[in-house]
Amino acid sequence: MQRTKLTARGKTLIELLRVNATPHQIASCMALRPKTVSTYKRSVMHKLGMQKNLDLYHWLLYSSLSGGNA
């Protein structure tokens, strides 16, 4: 997957997903609605070249284990 510059909100979303926050928890932390969280997640996935949630969660797991950053 190619390296893409994510927005600050995208990076925040990634970090919250990495600690297993639910969409409602993420929405509360970011002062958003859960539907907006879903839209941001899809945008981040698109920027990272992913189409499936499973791809994102594998990437989150791998990058956290290897010490990599989003």
Secondary structure, DSSP 8 states (H G I E B T S, - for coil): -------HHHHHHHHHHHTT--HHHHHHHHT--HHHHHHHHHHHHHHTT--SHHHHHHHHHHHHHTT---
